[in-house]
Amino acid sequence: MTHDLTDQLQWVAWLQSLGMHLHPLDHPTLPTCAGRHGPRNPCDGKRGKHPATAWSRTATNDLGVLQHLFGQAPRNIGIACKPSGLLVVDEDQPNALADYAASIGQAVPATFAVRTGRVGGGMHHYYGMPPGVQLGNGLGDLKGRNIDIRGGGTGNGGYVVAPGSLHETGAFYELVDANAPVLPAPDWLIEALQANTTPPAAAPLFSQPRPAYSGIAPFVEDELARHTGDRSEDFARVAGACKRAGMTPEETADLLIQRQHPSAQKYAGRVLAEVHRVWPKLSERRATDHVDPATLIAPVVDGNLATVHHIHPVHAVTPPVLPEDFWQARPLFAHVRQAAYSRLIAPDGVMAAVLIRAATALDYRVLLPAVVGRPAALNLFGALAAGSGGGKGASLDAAAELVPFANTQNHRIIEVSAGSGEGLVKKFFARVEEKDSNNKPTGNWQWEQQVEGMYLRVDEGSLFGPLSQRKGQTTVEMLRQAWSGERLGGSYASEDRGHQLAPHTYRMCLIMGIQPEIAGFLFDDVHGGLPQRFLWLAVQSPEMPDLDNIPMHPGALTWHPPVVDARHLTGRVNNMARHLLDIAPEVAREIRAAHLDQVTGRAAADPLDGHANLSRLKVAAVLAALDDHLGVRVEDWELSRVVMDTSRAVRRWMQQRVQATDAATRKARNVAHAEREVLAESAKETAKLTRMAKRAHRYVDQLTSAGQKATKREINKRFGGSEKPLLEDALDHALGLDWIRRDGDVFVLGESMPK
């Protein structure tokens, strides 16, 4: 069965618009379950319901985050009930709720409802949880009626599978009535759930009353609500969170018992001893504390969401943007901003893409003169910085509408996506049949350059990173050379070394959308010079028009690239006729003075600014071309200063977030390693105690059957010297599991038997 991600995202967007907090689940069409399984909690074989993330943390109503979570691979949709304000009645038998309602003289309201794909029928009735209502963990009067509840209780409230999801039977979860609203839970339903739900008082651990804890840190509450199925792991996580919150071991044990945590049942009678045992090994701080759920996004690996340690997000500071003076400097800039605003897109990203498209459209024979060193191509690279769903792709589409490409006889353009270095170079060529002097085909074919301009579009930088790291990959090396207009091909083309582009015989420009979380591969190449070659602008804006003042789209720009003909080709580069742009003397002098300061050591340059003036000169030349003149004037140079200052600030903003993300990831990895060691040791200790508890049960049985008293002293004789320090814990363990019981000073058999 195929799966339509577009349809999946439409369901997500609709449910998000209703205020529901969503998270991804396994999808039955995947070859293996995408749930968060491991050796201790393997998949039970049921498909389509297992959470693909730590759902109680990742469930969110943030559409941008949800588009990332659900836009990568097939996923069923989970609805976290408590944060969504929902109380959901789950019927496993048709009309179970209606039958109960009728028995008390009531009727089920026509609320938002979903038919599940369960064989035999099933229904989810969605109700709004009344404010201030407290429900216990029981079902009250609904117990035993083939009904379950989601959204109540003292824990995380659970989740339900949303409409639009696929059941493992092949049936979809279907809406009963798409127009039905979510109605408030009726009083009779709340009263039914509250009936007889007061739990029996637990036997106190201490002889003196202990305090009830309130105001627990949010990350401690998160760990208390999180149940992986492995009680040892859950215990270690809660204990670690309590220690980081400044609680004592005694307070931690109290809290576990008061909340009836599953680990308190596992370590019945020795919770405090177990807390004391692991306490010295627990971390004081972990990167998962105080995490915003909207930032917890796991990467997609081979179609499945990978299980990762969540990292503490960088504070969401808005990246720098172009100032108001820039947008008012020229009518064309105002036109670009109005077009962006009409589509509710941040204007900086559209402006960056317009600059890249304009550079691509310029005749490849237009070059920058050798102000310093040698002539340079006007090949320009741009990076659009924003988070997932921030509008990078929309910015590129808006720019394409403003600056459509038009081929000329001397400058033919293609738009392509990222690929390998040899693959990109090869796209400039086509096989052409040779002709004789009479213009007749000869039957001989050869590769000839058929394209002069390439617009390389990468909608998401995360696609580019793996390319740059692949063994034998030449994309990054080729891009460095292309930016300067150097020779391309030859060494790139393993299958045919005839694909070579001579210097300054092509135009190649690149625009890429990239998130701070995955931009590390660019900054890893600082010494190679790749990030220096990019113009960085943000796809965010602190100011956007309100919904009542959205402007009309102004249409495409009336701009066309300046025509370059034989009159302009007065320069010579590599024995080829080229048009070398005029550079204002004041601009050339400033560039040369800065270069001299750097060469003589009078000025220390940031490695990331190694190509600063050349990049700025390229931007100035493109701004000039957009103003319908070839050549850089002082005004163009000053406008380019504004653009490059903003670019430098955005690059710094991006770099800081890359560094912070890397640091948090390393810290989380180290802490996770330490916690795994604690869990592993805890598991070994628990296994040993369990073995000793089983032996204690056997010895009690043997002594009793022989007519002897099973005292602690007699049992102690049967254990080795290295085991004796653990005997007290082993006996407590056996008592807690009711394998044995105390009868004064004697142990007798309990009701349960070890397996």
C-alpha positions in Angstrom: 0.0 0.0 0.0 1.4 3.4 -0.9 1.1 6.4 1.4 0.5 10.0 0.5 2.5 12.4 2.7 0.5 15.3 1.4 -2.7 13.8 2.7 -0.9 13.0 6.0 0.2 16.6 6.3 -3.3 17.9 5.6 -4.7 15.8 8.4 -2.0 17.1 10.7 -2.7 20.8 9.7 -6.4 20.3 10.3 -6.1 18.7 13.7 -3.5 21.3 14.7 -6.0 24.1 13.8 -8.4 22.5 16.3 -5.9 23.1 19.1 -4.8 19.4 19.4 -1.3 18.5 20.4 0.1 15.8 18.1 3.0 13.4 17.9 4.0 10.7 15.3 3.2 7.0 15.6 4.4 3.9 13.8 2.7 3.3 10.4 1.6 -0.2 9.4 3.0 0.2 5.8 6.6 0.5 7.1 8.7 -2.6 6.8 9.6 -2.4 10.5 7.9 -0.7 13.5 9.0 2.9 13.9 8.1 2.8 17.6 10.7 3.6 20.3 11.7 0.0 21.0 14.8 -1.5 22.5 16.0 -4.8 23.9 14.0 -4.3 27.1 10.7 -3.2 25.4 10.5 -4.9 22.0 7.7 -4.4 19.6 4.7 -6.6 20.6 3.7 -7.2 17.0 0.9 -4.7 17.0 1.4 -2.0 14.3 0.3 1.6 13.9 0.0 2.6 17.6 3.5 2.7 19.0 4.9 6.2 19.6 7.8 7.1 17.2 9.1 9.7 19.8 9.0 10.3 23.5 5.5 11.4 23.0 4.7 13.0 26.3 7.5 15.4 25.6 7.3 15.8 21.8 3.5 16.3 21.5 3.1 19.9 20.2 0.7 22.2 18.5 3.5 24.1 16.7 2.7 23.6 13.0 6.3 24.1 11.9 7.5 21.4 14.2 4.6 19.1 13.1 5.4 19.6 9.4 8.9 18.4 10.1 7.8 15.4 12.3 5.2 14.2 9.7 6.8 15.4 6.5 9.6 12.8 6.3 8.0 9.4 6.2 4.7 7.6 6.7 3.4 8.1 10.2 0.1 7.6 12.0 -1.0 10.6 14.1 -1.3 10.5 17.9 -3.2 13.1 19.9 -1.9 13.8 23.4 -5.2 14.1 25.4 -4.2 16.2 28.5 -2.4 19.0 26.7 -5.2 19.1 24.1 -7.7 19.5 26.9 -9.5 16.3 25.9 -11.3 13.5 27.7 -11.7 10.7 25.2 -14.0 7.7 25.7 -12.6 4.6 23.9 -15.3 2.0 23.1 -14.0 -1.5 22.3 -17.6 -2.7 21.8 -20.2 -0.9 19.6 -22.6 1.3 21.6 -20.9 0.5 25.0 -21.2 4.2 26.0 -24.7 4.6 24.7 -25.8 1.5 26.6 -24.5 2.8 29.8 -26.0 6.3 29.2 -29.4 4.7 28.5 -29.2 2.7 31.7 -29.1 5.9 33.7 -31.6 7.7 31.6 -29.1 9.8 29.5 -28.0 10.0 25.9 -24.6 10.4 24.3 -24.1 13.9 22.9 -23.3 14.2 19.2 -19.7 15.2 19.8 -16.6 14.9 17.7 -16.2 11.1 17.2 -13.9 8.7 15.3 -14.5 5.1 14.1 -11.5 3.0 14.8 -10.3 0.3 12.4 -10.8 -2.4 15.1 -12.3 -5.6 14.0 -15.8 -5.8 15.6 -16.1 -2.0 15.7 -14.8 0.6 18.0 -15.3 4.3 18.6 -13.5 7.3 20.2 -15.8 10.0 21.6 -14.0 13.3 22.1 -15.1 15.6 24.9 -13.6 18.8 26.4 -12.3 18.2 29.9 -14.2 20.6 32.3 -11.8 23.1 34.0 -10.9 22.2 37.6 -12.2 18.7 37.4 -10.0 16.0 39.0 -10.3 12.4 37.8 -8.6 9.4 39.4 -6.9 6.6 37.6 -10.0 4.3 37.7 -13.0 4.0 35.5 -15.7 4.4 38.2 -19.1 3.1 37.1 -17.7 2.5 33.6 -15.5 -0.3 34.8 -16.2 -3.7 33.1 -18.2 -2.1 30.2 -15.6 -2.4 27.4 -14.8 1.2 27.8 -11.4 2.9 28.5 -10.6 6.6 29.1 -7.9 8.8 27.9 -7.1 12.3 29.3 -8.0 11.6 32.9 -5.9 10.2 35.8 -2.9 11.6 37.6 -0.3 10.8 34.9 0.2 12.1 31.4 -3.3 11.2 30.4 -2.4 9.0 27.5 -3.0 9.5 23.8 -5.4 8.3 21.1 -4.8 7.5 17.4 -6.2 10.4 15.3 -8.5 10.3 12.3 -6.7 9.9 9.0 -4.5 7.2 10.5 -4.3 3.6 9.3 -5.2 0.7 11.5 -3.2 -2.5 11.1 -6.4 -4.2 9.7 -6.1 -1.9 6.7 -9.1 0.3 7.7 -8.7 4.0 8.4 -9.7 5.9 11.5 -12.7 7.8 10.2 -14.6 10.8 11.3 -18.3 10.1 12.1 -19.2 13.8 11.3 -16.5 16.2 10.1 -18.6 19.1 11.2 -19.3 17.9 14.8 -17.6 20.1 17.4 -15.8 18.8 20.5 -18.5 19.2 23.2 -17.9 19.6 26.9 -17.9 16.3 28.8 -21.5 15.9 30.2 -22.0 15.9 33.9 -23.2 12.3 34.0 -20.0 11.1 32.4 -17.8 12.9 34.9 -20.0 11.6 37.8 -19.6 8.1 36.5 -15.9 8.4 36.3 -15.6 9.9 39.8 -17.8 7.1 41.4 -15.9 4.8 43.8 -12.5 5.9 42.5 -10.8 6.7 45.8 -7.8 4.4 46.0 -7.1 2.5 49.3 -4.5 4.1 51.5 -1.0 2.6 50.9 0.8 1.2 53.9 3.3 3.9 55.2 7.0 3.3 54.6 7.9 5.3 57.7 6.5 5.2 61.2 6.2 9.0 61.2 4.0 10.9 58.7 6.0 12.3 55.8 5.3 15.6 53.9 3.4 15.6 50.6 5.5 17.3 48.0 4.1 20.1 45.9 5.8 22.5 43.4 7.8 19.6 41.9 10.2 20.8 39.1 8.6 20.3 35.7 11.3 18.0 34.5 10.8 15.8 37.5 7.1 15.6 36.7 8.0 14.7 33.2 10.1 11.7 34.4 7.4 10.6 36.8 4.8 10.5 34.0 7.1 8.7 31.6 6.8 4.9 31.6 9.0 3.0 29.2 8.0 -0.5 30.5 11.4 -0.9 32.1 11.0 -0.1 35.8 14.7 -0.1 36.5 15.3 2.5 33.8 12.3 4.6 34.9 13.5 4.5 38.5 17.0 5.7 37.6 15.6 8.5 35.5 13.2 9.7 38.2 15.9 9.5 40.9 18.4 11.4 38.7 15.8 14.2 38.0 15.0 14.5 41.8 18.7 14.8 42.5 19.1 17.6 39.9 16.0 19.3 41.4 17.9 19.5 44.8 15.8 16.8 46.6 17.3 14.4 49.1 17.3 10.6 48.8 14.6 10.4 51.5 12.4 12.9 49.7 12.9 11.0 46.4 11.8 7.7 48.0 8.8 9.4 49.5 7.8 10.9 46.2 8.1 7.6 44.4 5.9 5.9 46.9 3.3 8.7 47.2 2.9 8.8 43.4 2.7 5.0 43.3 5.4 4.9 40.7 5.9 1.4 39.1 9.4 1.2 40.4 8.1 1.6 44.0 6.3 -1.7 43.5 9.4 -3.3 42.0 11.6 -2.2 45.0 8.8 -2.8 47.5 10.2 -2.5 51.0 13.5 -1.2 50.0 12.9 1.9 47.9 15.0 4.1 50.1 17.9 1.6 50.1 17.8 1.5 46.3 17.8 5.3 46.0 20.8 5.5 48.4 22.6 2.8 46.3 22.4 4.7 43.0 22.5 8.3 44.4 26.3 8.9 44.2 26.4 7.9 40.5 23.6 10.1 39.4 24.3 13.3 37.4 23.7 16.7 39.0 22.6 18.2 35.7 21.4 17.0 32.4 20.8 18.7 29.1 17.2 17.5 29.0 16.1 19.7 31.9 13.8 22.6 31.1 13.3 21.5 27.5 10.6 23.1 25.3 8.6 20.2 23.8 8.4 22.0 20.5 12.1 21.5 20.0 12.2 17.8 20.5 12.5 16.5 17.0 14.2 13.2 16.2 16.0 12.8 12.8 14.7 10.4 10.2 16.9 7.4 9.5 16.0 5.0 6.8 12.4 5.9 7.0 12.1 5.6 10.8 12.5 8.2 13.4 15.7 7.6 15.3 15.7 7.5 19.1 17.9 10.3 20.3 18.6 12.2 23.5 16.8 15.5 23.4 19.0 18.5 23.8 18.5 21.8 25.5 17.4 24.3 22.8 19.2 27.5 22.1 17.1 30.6 23.1 15.0 31.5 20.2 16.6 34.9 19.4 15.3 36.3 16.1 18.2 36.6 13.6 19.3 40.0 12.3 17.4 41.4 9.3 18.0 44.1 6.6 17.2 47.6 8.0 14.4 49.8 6.9 16.7 52.2 5.1 17.7 49.4 2.7 14.2 48.7 1.6 13.5 52.4 1.0 16.8 52.9 -1.0 15.4 51.7 -4.4 11.9 51.0 -5.8 12.9 47.5 -6.8 13.7 46.7 -3.2 10.3 47.9 -2.1 8.7 45.8 -4.9 10.4 42.7 -3.6 9.3 43.4 0.0 5.7 44.0 -1.1 5.7 40.7 -3.0 7.0 38.9 0.1 4.4 40.5 2.4 1.6 39.6 0.0 2.5 35.9 0.6 3.3 36.4 4.3 6.9 35.6 3.7 9.9 37.3 5.4 11.3 39.7 2.8 15.1 39.1 3.5 14.9 35.5 2.3 13.1 36.6 -0.9 15.7 39.4 -1.5 18.6 36.9 -1.1 17.0 34.6 -3.7 16.4 37.5 -6.0 20.1 38.4 -5.9 21.1 34.8 -6.6 18.7 34.6 -9.6 19.8 37.9 -10.9 23.4 36.8 -10.8 22.5 33.6 -12.6 20.7 35.6 -15.3 23.7 37.9 -16.0 25.7 36.9 -19.1 28.5 34.6 -18.0 31.0 36.8 -20.0 30.5 39.6 -17.5 33.4 39.5 -14.9 34.8 41.5 -12.1 38.2 43.0 -13.0 41.4 42.2 -11.2 41.1 44.9 -8.5 43.3 42.5 -6.4 44.8 39.4 -7.9 42.9 38.1 -10.9 39.5 38.6 -12.6 36.6 36.9 -10.8 33.3 35.5 -11.8 30.0 36.8 -10.6 29.0 33.4 -9.4 27.1 34.0 -6.1 26.0 31.6 -3.3 23.2 32.3 -0.8 22.1 30.6 2.4 18.6 31.2 3.8 18.7 30.7 7.6 15.6 29.5 9.4 14.2 26.6 11.4 12.1 23.8 10.0 8.9 25.2 8.3 10.3 28.7 8.4 9.5 29.5 4.8 12.8 28.8 3.0 11.1 27.0 0.1 8.4 29.6 -0.1 11.1 32.3 -0.4 12.7 30.6 -3.3 9.4 30.2 -5.1 8.5 33.8 -4.5 11.9 34.9 -6.0 11.3 32.7 -9.1 8.0 34.5 -9.7 9.7 37.8 -9.5 12.8 37.0 -11.6 11.9 34.4 -14.2 14.8 33.1 -16.4 14.9 33.8 -20.1 17.5 32.2 -22.4 19.5 34.2 -24.9 21.7 32.9 -27.7 24.8 33.4 -25.7 23.5 32.6 -22.2 21.3 29.5 -21.7 20.2 28.7 -18.2 19.1 25.5 -16.4 17.7 25.0 -12.8 18.9 21.9 -11.0 19.0 20.3 -7.6 22.1 19.4 -5.7 24.0 16.3 -6.8 27.6 15.1 -7.1 30.4 17.3 -8.4 30.8 15.3 -11.6 27.0 15.2 -12.0 26.7 19.0 -11.8 29.4 19.6 -14.4 28.0 17.1 -16.7 24.7 19.0 -16.8 26.4 21.7 -18.8 27.0 19.3 -21.6 25.0 17.3 -24.2 25.9 14.8 -26.9 25.9 16.5 -30.3 26.4 14.8 -33.7 29.2 16.3 -35.8 28.4 17.7 -39.2 30.5 18.0 -42.3 31.3 21.0 -44.4 27.9 20.7 -46.1 26.2 20.7 -42.7 25.2 17.0 -43.0 25.4 14.6 -40.0 28.5 12.5 -39.9 27.4 9.8 -37.4 30.1 10.9 -35.0 29.0 12.1 -31.6 30.8 14.2 -29.1 30.0 16.1 -25.8 29.6 19.9 -26.2 28.7 22.6 -23.8 25.0 23.5 -24.3 24.4 25.5 -21.2 26.2 28.6 -19.8 24.2 29.4 -16.7 23.2 27.1 -13.8 20.9 27.9 -10.9 21.5 25.3 -8.2 18.6 25.2 -5.7 18.7 23.2 -2.5 15.5 23.5 -0.5 17.0 22.0 2.6 20.6 22.1 3.6 20.2 18.7 5.4 20.3 17.1 2.0 23.6 18.8 1.2 25.5 17.7 4.3 25.5 14.0 3.5 26.6 14.8 -0.1 29.6 16.6 1.2 30.6 13.7 3.5 30.1 10.9 1.1 33.3 9.0 0.3 34.7 10.1 -3.0 32.3 13.0 -3.1 33.6 16.2 -4.9 30.6 18.5 -4.5 32.1 20.8 -1.9 35.5 21.0 -3.6 33.8 21.8 -6.9 31.7 24.5 -5.4 34.7 26.3 -3.9 36.2 26.4 -7.4 32.9 27.3 -9.1 32.4 30.4 -6.9 35.7 31.8 -8.3 35.0 30.7 -11.9 37.9 28.3 -12.0 38.2 25.2 -14.2 35.7 22.5 -13.5 35.6 18.9 -14.5 38.2 16.4 -15.6 39.1 15.1 -12.2 35.4 15.0 -11.4 34.3 12.9 -14.4 35.5 9.4 -13.8 33.4 7.9 -16.7 34.3 10.6 -19.3 37.0 13.1 -18.8 35.7 15.2 -21.7 33.4 17.1 -19.4 35.5 20.1 -18.6 34.5 23.7 -18.2 37.3 26.2 -18.9 37.7 29.1 -16.5 35.0 31.8 -16.9 33.0 29.9 -19.5 30.0 29.4 -17.3 27.9 30.9 -14.6 27.0 28.8 -11.5 25.0 30.2 -8.6 23.6 28.4 -5.6 20.8 29.1 -3.1 20.2 26.9 -0.1 17.8 26.8 2.8 19.4 25.6 6.0 18.5 25.1 9.6 20.8 26.0 12.5 20.6 22.5 13.8 22.2 20.9 10.7 24.4 23.7 9.5 27.5 22.3 11.1 28.9 20.8 7.9 29.3 24.3 6.4 31.2 25.6 9.4 33.3 22.5 9.4 34.8 23.7 6.2 36.0 27.2 7.4 39.6 26.4 6.5 38.5 25.2 3.1 36.6 28.5 2.6 33.0 27.3 2.0 31.0 29.3 4.5 32.9 32.5 3.6 31.5 32.2 0.0 27.9 32.4 1.1 25.6 35.4 1.5 23.6 34.7 4.7 20.1 36.2 5.1 17.3 35.1 7.4 13.9 33.8 6.6 12.3 35.4 9.6 11.0 38.9 10.1 10.0 40.7 13.4 7.6 42.8 11.4 4.9 41.5 9.1 1.6 43.0 8.0 -1.4 42.1 10.1 -4.2 40.1 8.4 -6.3 43.2 7.6 -3.4 44.9 5.8 -1.9 42.2 3.5 -0.8 44.0 0.3 -1.6 42.8 -3.2 1.1 41.0 -5.1 2.8 43.6 -7.4 3.6 41.0 -10.1 7.0 40.1 -11.6 9.8 42.6 -11.7 10.1 44.4 -15.0 13.8 43.9 -14.8 15.8 42.2 -17.5 19.5 41.5 -17.5 21.5 44.1 -19.3 22.3 43.0 -22.8 25.9 42.1 -23.5 27.1 42.2 -27.1 30.3 42.6 -29.0 30.5 46.3 -28.0 30.9 45.4 -24.4 33.5 42.6 -24.9 36.5 44.8 -24.8 38.5 42.9 -22.2 40.6 39.8 -22.6 40.7 36.9 -20.0 42.5 33.7 -20.9 42.6 34.9 -24.5 38.8 35.1 -24.5 36.7 38.3 -25.1 35.0 39.3 -21.8 33.2 42.3 -20.4 35.1 43.5 -17.3 33.0 45.7 -15.1 34.0 49.3 -14.3 34.6 49.7 -10.6 34.5 53.2 -9.1 38.0 54.4 -8.1 36.9 55.0 -4.5 35.7 51.4 -4.3 38.8 50.0 -5.8 41.0 52.0 -3.5 39.1 50.8 -0.4 39.4 47.1 -1.5 43.2 47.5 -2.2 43.8 49.2 1.1 42.1 46.4 3.0 44.0 43.8 1.1 47.3 45.5 1.9 46.5 45.7 5.6 45.8 42.0 5.6 48.9 41.0 3.6 51.3 43.1 5.7 49.7 41.9 8.9 48.5 45.3 10.0 45.0 43.9 10.4 44.0 40.4 11.7 41.2 38.9 9.6 38.6 36.5 10.9 39.0 33.3 8.9 35.2 33.6 8.1 35.9 37.0 6.4 38.6 35.7 4.1 36.6 36.6 1.0 34.7 39.5 2.5 35.5 42.2 0.0 35.2 39.9 -3.0 31.8 38.7 -1.8 30.8 42.3 -1.2 31.9 43.3 -4.7 29.9 40.6 -6.2 26.8 41.7 -4.3 27.5 45.3 -5.4 27.7 44.3 -9.0 24.4 42.4 -8.9 22.7 45.3 -7.1 24.1 47.5 -9.9 22.7 45.2 -12.6 19.3 45.2 -10.9 19.5 49.0 -11.1 20.1 48.6 -14.9 23.7 49.5 -15.1 26.9 47.4 -15.6 29.6 48.5 -13.2 29.9 49.3 -9.5 29.3 52.8 -8.3 29.8 54.2 -4.8 26.1 53.9 -4.2 26.1 50.2 -5.1 29.1 49.7 -2.9 27.4 51.3 0.1 24.2 49.3 -0.4 26.3 46.1 -0.5 27.9 47.1 2.8 24.4 47.0 4.4 23.7 43.6 2.8 27.1 42.1 3.9 26.9 43.5 7.4 23.5 41.8 7.8 24.9 38.6 6.2 27.8 38.6 8.7 25.5 39.1 11.6 23.2 36.2 10.4 26.2 34.0 9.9 27.4 34.7 13.4 23.9 34.0 14.7 23.9 30.7 12.8 27.4 29.8 14.0 26.5 30.4 17.6 23.6 28.1 17.4 25.6 25.4 15.7 28.2 25.6 18.5 25.6 25.6 21.2 23.8 22.6 19.6 27.1 20.7 19.3 28.0 21.4 22.9 24.5 20.3 24.1 24.7 17.2 22.0 28.1 16.2 23.4 26.9 16.9 27.0 23.7 14.8 26.5 25.8 12.0 25.0 28.1 12.0 28.0 25.3 12.0 30.4 23.4 9.3 28.6 26.6 7.2 28.7 26.8 7.7 32.5 23.1 6.9 32.9 23.5 3.7 30.9 26.3 2.6 33.2 24.0 3.2 36.2 21.2 1.4 34.6 23.4 -1.5 33.7 24.7 -1.8 37.2 21.3 -1.5 38.6 20.0 -4.3 36.4 22.9 -6.6 37.4 22.2 -5.8 41.1 18.5 -6.4 40.7 19.1 -9.7 38.8 21.4 -10.9 41.6 18.8 -10.0 44.3 16.1 -11.8 42.4 18.2 -14.9 42.2 18.9 -14.7 46.0 15.2 -14.1 46.7 14.3 -17.2 44.8 16.8 -19.2 46.8 15.5 -17.8 50.0 12.0 -19.0 49.0 13.4 -22.4 48.3 15.3 -22.6 51.6 12.1 -21.6 53.5 10.2 -24.3 51.6 12.9 -26.9 52.5 13.2 -26.0 56.1 9.4 -25.9 56.6 9.0 -29.2 54.9 11.6 -30.7 57.2 9.8 -29.5 60.2 12.4 -26.9 61.0 12.0 -23.2 61.7 13.0 -21.0 58.8 14.7 -18.3 60.8 16.9 -15.6 59.3 19.9 -17.3 60.9 19.1 -20.7 59.3 18.6 -19.0 55.9 21.8 -17.1 56.3 23.8 -20.3 56.8 22.9 -21.3 53.2 24.4 -18.3 51.5 28.0 -17.7 50.7 30.2 -15.0 52.4 30.1 -12.6 49.4 26.3 -12.8 49.3 25.6 -12.2 53.0 25.7 -8.3 52.8 22.9 -8.5 50.3 20.7 -11.0 52.2 18.6 -8.4 53.9 17.7 -6.8 50.6 17.1 -10.2 49.1 14.7 -11.1 51.9 12.9 -7.7 51.5 12.6 -8.4 47.8 11.1 -11.8 48.4 8.7 -10.3 51.0 7.6 -7.6 48.6 6.8 -10.2 46.0 4.9 -12.3 48.5 7.1 -15.3 47.9 7.7 -15.5 51.7 6.0 -13.9 54.7 7.1 -13.2 58.3 5.4 -15.0 61.2 7.2 -13.5 64.2 10.9 -14.5 63.9 10.1 -17.2 61.4 9.6 -17.0 57.6 6.8 -19.0 56.0 5.8 -19.4 52.3 3.7 -16.6 50.8 0.9 -16.8 48.3 3.1 -16.2 45.2 5.6 -18.5 43.6 8.8 -17.5 41.8 8.8 -18.2 38.0 
